[in-house]
């Protein structure tokens, strides 16, 4: 499995100890991620993240209380609203020990009230078993490969997105190499950007002459 390397992996889990191995594995494999833990949602972003591609979801995000199922689903919905843009094409991984209690209700919600946030692929991984592995990320990758018969096209798109993201980074590095690294770096960068913009503008208008 090719993981997104553009910071578009999201993990929802209120217990850090349950995701510590996963977060460590992602970091070790140089995969950026967004991790949200706070039960009250205080750590959620002020604006949704563009182009989220992979979500690990603990189904019971509010623990220590006996809450109705609708409250549990409401907590999940609130996080999806805050983090994911409507219509985003992403893979959802149920990362939970409570799947038997809540998954059916959430799957139904994705058909109805949460249809704008429905994932293109929904998978289930054994959270307890994953946490026992010495290579957590490989266990997760293998689990997805085994269960996702229709994942290959999405994987190709992820590879393409990774390449575009890396190419943009190389472009910035090559571009800034033209600028002398001193106290005038900012002024130099602005000058080079201005000259580049002027050249591109002239090239653009020449296409229509």
VEXNUVO-174263 format. One record per atom (N, C-alpha, C): x, y, z. Coordinates in steps of 0.05 Angstrom, whole numbers, plus 5000, padded with zeros to 4 digits. Atoms other than C-alpha are relative to their C-alpha. Example, Ala and Ser with C-alpha at 12.3 -4.5 7.8 and 13.67 -1.06 7.14 Angstrom:
501849765000 524649105156 501850245000 498449764999 527349795143 498550225014 
This chain:
501749765000 500050005000 501850255000 498649745001 502550704982 498550205018 501249814981 501151195039 500450284990 499749725008 499851935026 502350125015 497749874987 506152335040 499850314998 500549715002 502953025035 498550105025 501349914975 500253075107 497049964999 502850045003 493452805088 499049745013 500950234983 493052225138 499050115026 501449904975 488252355196 499549775018 500550204979 487751965261 498250125021 501849924978 481952035310 500149785021 500050194978 483051695376 500650155026 499749854975 482151965447 502149895019 498050134983 487251485477 502749994985 497449995013 494451655458 501449725000 498650264998 496950975482 499049804980 501150185020 492450635431 501050074972 499049925026 495651015373 503050065000 497249934998 502651115398 501749844980 498550175018 505350525358 499450084971 500749915027 501550755296 501350264992 498849745005 504051475301 503049974997 497150055002 511151225312 500749874974 499550145026 510650765251 499850204977 500349805021 508151335208 502450194999 497749824998 513651795232 502649864989 497650155009 518951255220 500049974970 500150035029 516451175149 499750274985 500149735011 516451935138 497350074989 502749945009 508951975131 498850215019 501249804983 506152635158 497149935006 502750064992 499552605195 498850225017 501449824981 494352995235 498649825020 501250174978 492452685302 498350175018 501949864983 486352915340 499149825023 500450164976 485352675412 497950125018 501649884980 481353175452 497049924998 502850095000 474452905472 498050224994 501749785005 471453595469 500450134973 499549895026 474253725400 501650265000 498649754998 478554305424 502450024982 497650005017 484354085380 499449994970 500850025028 480354065315 500850264985 499249765015 482554545259 497650194996 502149795004 478755195246 498849974972 500950055027 478255005172 500649714992 499550275008 477554315140 502649974984 497550065014 483853995112 499349924971 500550075028 484053955036 501249744993 499050255012 484853285002 501049795020 499450224981 484952815062 499649744984 500150255016 486352125034 499649755017 500150244983 486651645094 499250085028 501049934973 482851665160 499949755017 500250214980 483951215220 498050105021 502249904983 477651255263 499549805023 500950144976 476651015334 497050075004 502949945000 469050945339 499050125026 500949894974 468451105413 502050225008 498249784996 471551795418 499550145027 500649894974 468251965485 499849765019 499950234982 470051465539 499250075028 500649954972 468151375612 497250085005 502849924997 460851535599 498249804985 501950175013 454751125581 498250174983 501549825018 452251515521 498449854980 501550135022 446851345471 501649994975 498550035025 449251115403 500050264984 500149755016 446851765371 502050205009 498049824990 451552155416 502849924990 497550105010 457351715395 500450074970 500049945029 455651805321 500250314997 499949715001 454652555334 502950105004 497249924995 461752605361 501749954975 498550075024 464452265299 499350204978 500949815021 460252705253 501350275003 498949744994 462753335287 502950014991 497250015008 469953125274 500349994970 499950015029 468752955202 499350274988 500849735009 465253625191 502450195002 497849814995 471253985221 502549954984 497450085012 476853605187 499949954971 500150095028 474453355120 498050174984 501849855018 471553755062 497949814988 502050175012 464953495034 500949914972 499350115026 465953034974 502949904998 497250095000 473152854993 500149704994 499650285007 475452194963 502149885019 498250104980 478551825022 499349715008 500350274990 479451135052 499750025031 500550004971 476551025122 500749735012 499350244986 479650515168 498950005028 501150024974 475650305228 502249895018 497750064983 481050295282 498850005029 501650004976 476850085341 499549725012 500950254987 475049545392 497050005004 502949974997 467749785390 498549974974 501250015026 466349635318 497349854999 502450165000 461049115333 497650165011 502249844988 457049645372 499250234982 500649755013 457550245326 500250004970 499449985029 459750075255 497450004984 502550025017 452849885228 498550275000 501449744998 449850535253 501550224984 498449805015 455550945224 499849954970 500350065029 455150585157 497350104990 502649905007 447750765156 500050314998 499849715000 449451485172 501350114975 498649925025 454151515112 498149994976 502050025022 448251335068 498050235002 502149804995 443751865099 501350275007 499249734992 445852475139 502950074994 497249945005 453352405127 500849924972 499450095027 452952235053 502250164986 497949835012 457452825034 502849935011 497550074988 462852515078 500549704998 499750295003 462151795056 502749934987 497450085012 468951465043 499649834974 500250165024 470251134976 500649715006 499450274991 472750525014 500149995030 500150034970 471450285085 501249735007 498650254992 475949775118 500149985030 499950064971 476549455186 502649865006 497550124991 483149295221 499849935029 500050094972 484148925286 501950185016 498349804985 486649485331 501749865021 498550144978 488649025388 502449854988 497950165013 492548565341 502250184988 498149825012 495849155306 501950115020 498349884979 498449435371 502149805011 498150214991 501948775385 502449964981 498050055021 506048795321 502550165004 497449865000 513348975317 500250204977 500149825023 512049285249 497050074995 502949925001 505249635258 499250084972 500849895026 505349995191 499849784979 500150225019 506849365152 497549835004 502550154993 501149005188 497650144988 502249855010 496449565169 499949994969 499950015029 498849585097 499149734989 500850275009 498048835089 497049965004 502950034995 491148865120 498350144980 501549855020 488849385071 500249864973 499750145026 491749005011 498249764999 501650255000 488148375032 497050064997 502849944999 481448715040 499050194979 500849795019 481449244986 500549914971 499750095028 480348914918 499950234981 500349775018 478549584888 501850235007 498349794990 484149974920 502250084981 497749955017 489249944863 499850274986 500249755014 486550544824 500550235020 499549794980 486350964888 502950025007 497150014993 493450744903 501650144979 498649865022 495650984835 499750305002 500449714997 492451664847 501650105024 498449914977 495951694915 502950024992 497349995009 502551534882 500550264983 499949765017 501252084831 500150255017 500149774982 499452584886 502650035015 497549994986 505752404924 502250114982 497949915019 510052514862 499750304994 500549715005 506753194848 501050165024 499249854975 507853404921 503150015002 497150014999 515153184919 501350184979 499049845022 516253524852 499850305007 500349734991 513554174881 502250085020 497949954981 518554114938 502750044986 497549975015 524354004889 500150264985 500149755014 522054604849 500750235018 499449794981 522155044910 503050005008 497250024993 529054794930 501850114978 498449915022 531854904861 499750304996 500649715003 528555594857 501650165020 498749844978 531255834924 503149984999 497150025002 538355594906 501150244984 499149765015 538656204860 500450245018 500049774982 537956654920 502249975021 497850014981 543956824963 498949995029 500950044972 543056595036 501450215018 498949804982 544257235075 497650165011 502149844987 540357775112 498150134980 501749895021 537558015045 498449794985 501350235014 534557335027 497150074992 502849945006 527357585031 499750194976 500149815022 528658174985 500849864974 499150145023 532357724937 497949814989 502150185008 526657224936 497850154986 502249845012 521557764921 500850104972 499049915026 525858024864 499849784979 500150235019 526557334832 497249934993 502850065005 519157204840 498750214980 501049795017 517557874807 500949954971 498950055027 522157724748 498849764987 501250255010 519357024741 497250054991 502849935007 512257294742 499850164975 500049845024 513957804689 500549834975 499450185023 516957274643 497649834993 502350175004 510956814652 497750154988 502149835010 506157384640 500450064970 499449945028 509557564574 499749764983 500350255015 509856844552 497049944996 502950055001 502356774567 498750174978 501349825019 500357394527 501049944971 499050065027 504857184468 498649774987 501550235011 500756554461 497550094984 502449905013 494856984438 500550224980 499349795020 498657464392 500249884973 
